[in-house]
Amino acid sequence: MSKFIELSAAAQTAYAGLAQAARQANLHRSVADVPGGFAKKLVKGRLYWYHQVKSPDGKLQQMYVGPDDAATRALIDGHADPAAKKASLHLGRLCRSVIELGCYGVIPKHARVLGRLSDYGLFRAGGILVGTHAYLAYQNSFGVKWNAGDTTVDLDFAHPGKNISLAMPSDIKIDVHDAIESLKMGFLPVVDRTRYTKEDEPDFDLDFLTSLHRGGDAPVQVPRLNITL
């Protein structure tokens, strides 16, 4: 018995188009892709702009952007770029149509974590998705659907840590812990912060892995990512 079935030609064609559109969208990311909006505040007689977005628990989070000058206003105008908003909506429609045709899709709560870590730069800093989710994602690239196996409720990420430096970006500094905290999903760090768990969903773990090293299987701290592998 075959371990997979081929997706329809329509599904394979649609996915190829989506993959190309997603790569192009990633290359042209701008301030228009940032969720939320901007607010102006008067502080000691001067006007300043802040970016604000609501967290899942409804609380408003604000971050300082800059003074009320031409450069800051140009940045804010770029956030309202209608062309970028239209392109984002088009990409969403492509995603929905591809899933409707039978391609594999990530469940929303997992996609939310993946999107946040991507926005913070984990994958640009050498991180990769591994484990069951990576295996399931191969289906779309191969134009097939596995006959066995299903998605799991944990997410696994790998990073070379200190073992590989060739052709790896060395000037990227991100805060993975802050990215996870910003989700407000109740993840708690355990095992020297190599894993994050949720009390209300015991199987929904975030695991950060690396290969064996001179210290054996001892956790490896990566300060520029603020994470332990």
Secondary structure as UniProt FT lines:
FT   STRAND          4..6
FT   HELIX           9..27
FT   HELIX           31..33
FT   STRAND          37..43
FT   TURN            44..45
FT   STRAND          46..54
FT   TURN            56..57
FT   STRAND          60..67
FT   HELIX           70..79
FT   HELIX           82..100
FT   TURN            101..102
FT   HELIX           108..120
FT   TURN            121..126
FT   STRAND          128..130
FT   HELIX           132..142
FT   STRAND          144..146
FT   STRAND          155..158
FT   TURN            161..162
FT   TURN            166..167
FT   HELIX           176..182
FT   STRAND          187..190
FT   TURN            191..194
FT   STRAND          195..198
FT   TURN            202..203
FT   STRAND          206..209
FT   TURN            214..215
FT   STRAND          221..222
FT   TURN            223..226
FT   STRAND          227..228
//
